């Protein structure tokens, strides 16, 4: 059974993929009912002719031909779904002299109205009315005036066509509503998938930005202990303290990031521009030479402050991993209307401070560029003439 049968809407509009499927149980039942209607209509005409004793007024061969045409017309109704227009035209031509094909003609007119666009129906309908006029002229009823017969034919055929047009428009409406519902369901599913994708990206950025910074501190100090086996007990204790504090904070940050899986990101504590001094101080305690210059004349939005913090955090992490012993300068400048500019510049690495570089997936700057783009800003990075590295970002700051 096809989808149109199970949905209860009947056959879909012509030209759609569903319209080319095989007929289902519902369609077979409708075809059988219409076939039986045409047969009973023809039998009724025969009975009326016999009871009225009007058969002798016409040649016997004409009555026999009329019955044969009626049988063939009813049998041809099983092709009405494949050739509705051709069948209707053929039955209209036969109805000019045969009255027993009238039932099949009504079914074919109904089929055209249901399965073909209304303009096609309005071109076929006048032909059937013309065939009625020709029939009245060729085979007039002795007991009825000609105009009564024509009005009866107009009423019956108009009812069949009107019913077919009603079914056609109702079916179009139902299929349109079903199509809209399917489209709305698809769009809702796509939006849900996009929301999950954005949530995963947000989680990945938070994990990289937060844990990458903490773990880079651990790696730098652990590498320093390995690189300097002759370090004094005081240096070892200081490095161990930094490692322990960094590990503790990394666990705290990890708990907050995992909270993204249980609560919206907006409900989690997020860093702001006011947290930059603490970030720089933490890097200084890890042994980095960092200078902070912050000159914004007023408070910025939470989104801009959070993005600025992540930019500086990622730049310090990269400098720690790829330029050990380098001096880093952080500058945050700008104002309302002109935007917020963030520059992080580091000098070339110090060969004497060689430490093991932690493995990197290379996704930090890509994620940072996405974060800046989402905020409506721009990001650029590249080497400096002195052999260092410069990362520059611009964020919008409404006046």
N, C-alpha and C positions, 0 to 999 in steps of 0.2 A: 504494500500500500504506500502510495507516495505521500509527500508532506502535505499537499493540498487537500487530500482526502482526510487525513488525520486532523488537520487544523479546523475543518468545518467551513472553510471559506470557499470551497469549490475550486475549479480550475483557475490557475493564476492568469493574469493578463497575457495575451499572445505576445511572443517575442522574448519573454523572460525565460531563464534556464529551467525554472520549474514547469513551464508550460510544455516543454518537450519531453516530460517524463511519461511513463506509461499510465494508463487510466487505472484508478483505484476502484475499490468496491463501491464507493459512493457514486462515481461517474457511471459505472456499469448499471447501477440501480436507476439512475436518472435516464440513461439511454433506453433501458427496458421500458420504463414508465411512459416515455414519450412515444416509443414505438407502438406500445399497446394502445395509447390514445389515438394515434393515427389509424390503426387497424379498426378500432371500435367506431371511430368517426366514419370511416368508409363503409363499415357494415351497417351503420345506422342509415346512411344514404341509400344503400341497397334495399334495406327493409322498407324505407319510406317509398322508394320507387315501386317496389312490388305491391305494397298495400294500396298505393294510390292507383294502381293499374295503369300507369302511364308509360310503362315500358313499350307496349306495342306502337306508340306514337313515333318511335325511333326504330331504325333498322336493328335487327338482332345482332349483327356483327359489330355495330357501334357500342351496344351494351356490353358485349363480350370484350371488345377492345378497351372499353372503360374499366372493366374489372381487372383486366391484365395490367393496364397502366397503374391502377390503384395499388395492386400487389407489388409491382416493381418500385413504385414510389415509396411505399412503406419499407420495403427491403433496403432501399438506398439510404434510408435514414441512419443506418449504422456507419455511414461514411460522413455524416454531417459534421463531425469535429475536424476532419482532415480537409474537407472541401465544402465549407459552408456556403460560400458565395456561388460556386459553380452548381451545387445541388439546388440552391434556391432558384437560380435562373432557369435551370432545366425544368423544375417543377412548375415554375410560372408559365413557361411555354406549353407544358402539357395541360395546365389548368384552363387553357383557352377552350378546350373541348371536353375535358374530363372532369366530372364532378367528384368522382371517387378518390381523386388525388388531393382533395382539399385538406384533409387532415394532415397529410404529409407536408403540404405547402405551409400550413400554419406552424408546424414544428420547425421547418427549415427557416421561416421568417424569424421565429423566436431565436433560433440558433445564431443567425446573422446578427441580430440585435445584441445578443449576449457576448459573442466572441469577436466581433469586429467593431472598429471605431464607428461612432454615430454617423459620420458623413457617408460611409458605405451603406448603412441601413437606410438613410434617407434617399439614396439613389436606387435602392432595390424596391422600396415600398411603392413608389409610383408605378413601377412596372407591374407589380401584382394587382394594383387597382386597375391598370389598363387591361390586364388579362381578364379581370372580372367583367369589364364592359364588353370585351370581345365574346366571352362565354354567354352573356345575356343576349347578345345579338345572334349568335349561332344557335343557341339552345334555350330559347325563352321558356319561361314557366307559363303554362296555360292558365293557372289559377291565381297568379300573382302579377302585379304590374312590374315592369322592368325596373323602375326606380326603387321599389321596395327590395328587390333582389340585390341591386347594387348597394343600397344602404346597409343591408344585412352583411354583405361581403366586406364593406368598408368597416363596419363595427367589429366584426370578428377578427379581421386582419389587423385592424388598429389596436385591438386589445392584445393580440399576440405580440405585436411589435412594441407596444407600450410596456407590457410586462417584461419583455426582454431588455429594453433600455433601462428599466428600473433595476433589474438584476445586474446589468452591466455596470451601472454607476455605483450601486451598493458594493459590488465586488471590488471595483477599483478603489473605493474609499477604504474598505477593510484591508486590502493589500497595502494601501498607502500607510494606514495606521500601523500595520504590522511591520512594514519596512522602517518606519520611523522608530518604532520601539526597538527593533534590532539594532538600528544605528545608534540609538541612545545607549543601549546596553554595551555595544562595542566601544563607544566613546568613554563610557564610565569605566570599562575594564582597562582601556588604554591610560586613562587618567590615574587609575589606581596603580598600574604598573609604573608609570612615570613617577608617582609619589614614592613608591618603594625604591625606585632607582635613585631618586634624589636623596632619600633617607640613607641608603647605603653609601652614596657618595659623601654625604655629610659625616657619617660615622667614620668613613675611611680618612677624611681630612682631619677630623678631630684626633683620631688615633695617631696619625702621622705627625701632626703639629705638636701634640702634647707629649706623647711617649717618645717621639723622635728626639725632642729636646732633652728630656730627662736621660734617656739611654745614651745619648751622645756624651753627656757629662760623665756617666759611668764608664764609658769606653775610654774617654780621654784620660781619666785619672787611673784606671786600671792599666792602660798602656804606659802611663808615666812610671808607675811602679815597676813594670816589667823592663822599661827602658833604662831605669836608674836603680840597679840592684844595690848600689852603695849609698842610697839615700839615708839620711839621718832618721833616727827614730821619730823626731818631731815632724819631719816631712811625711813620713809614712802614716803617722797618726792623723795629720791634717788631711791627707788624701783619703784615708779610711773614713774619716768623719764626713767628708763630702760625698763619698760613695754611699755611705749609709743614709745620709739625708736625701740624696738623689733617689735612691731605691725606695725610701719611704714615700717621698712625694710622687714617684712614678706609680706606686700602688694606689695612692689617693686619686691621682688623675685617672687611672684605669677604672676605678670604681665610678667616677663621674661620667666617663665616656660610656661605660656599659649601661649607665642610666638612660642613654639615648634609646636603648632598646625597650625601655619600660615607660618612658615619658617623652613628650615633645621636647625637641632641642631647646626651644625657647624657655622651658622651665628650668634648665640647668644653669648653674652659675657660669657666666661667660666673662672673660677678661675685657678690660676697657683700656682707654689711653692712660688712665691714671695708674695702671699697673705696670707701665713701662719701666719706671725706676727700679721696681722690685726685680723685674726680669733682668735688667742690666746688672744690678747688684749681685744677683745669683751667678751670672756669668763671670763677674769679677772674682767672686769667691772661688770659682773653679779655675782661676789662674789666667783668664783672658784680660787683655788690656782693652777695655771698652770705654768710649767716651760718648755721652748722650747730650745732644743739643735739641731741646724741645722748645719751639717758639710759637705755638698756636695762640692767638690772642683771646680765644674764648673756648667754651666747651663744644665738643663735636658730638654728633649722634652716636648712639651705642653701636650701630652697625659699622660706622666708619672707625670708631675707636677699637672695636674688636678686630676688624680687618687690619688695622695698623699694627696692633699687637702681634697678630699672626705673621705679618710680613717680617717684622723685626725678629720674631722668634725663629722663623725658618732661616733668615739670613745669618743669625748668630750660630744656629746649628750647623749650617753649611760651612761657615768660616771655621768652626771648631773642628769639623771633620776633614776639610780639604786645605785649610791654611793654618796649621798649628803654629802657635807663637806669633801670629800676625796681630797687628793693632787694628782695632775696628772702631769706626766712627759712625754713629747713628744720628741722623738729623731729621727732625719732624718739623716742617714749616708750612705756612699757608695761612689762609684766612677765609672768611665767608665770601662766597662769590668767585674766588680765584681757585679754590680747591685745596686739598691737603696733599702735600708732597712728602714722601718718605724716601730717604736715601740712606743706604747702608754700604759703607765703603771699607774695604780692608786692604792692608798692605800685603806684599808678597809673604809667603810662609817663611818661617825661620828654620833653616836646616838643622840648627842645634836642638830644636824642640821636636824632633821627629818622633811621632807616636804612630801606633797602628791606626789606620783609617777604618772605621766601621763599614761594613757592607751597606750599600745603598741601592735601592731599586730605581732611583732616578725619577721618582714620582712627586717629589716634594715641590719643585718649581712648577711642574705641570698643574698640580693641585692648587698651588698658590696663584697661578695665572687664572684658573677657573674662579677662585674665590674673588679675586680683584675684578674680573669681568662681570661677575654677578652683582658686585657693588657698583657697577657702572664706571669703573676706572680703567687705567692702563698700567702695564707692567713691562719693564725692560731690564735687561741684565747683560753683562759682558765684561771682558777684561779691561783693565785700565792701562795706560801707556807705561806706568811704573811696574807692571807685572802683577798688580793686585786684581781685585774684583769689585764691581759696582753694581748694585741692585737699586733701581729707582721705580717707584710706584706713585701714581697720581690718583687720588680719590675725589669724587665730587663733594663739594661743601656748599649747600645752598646758602644764599645771602640771608 
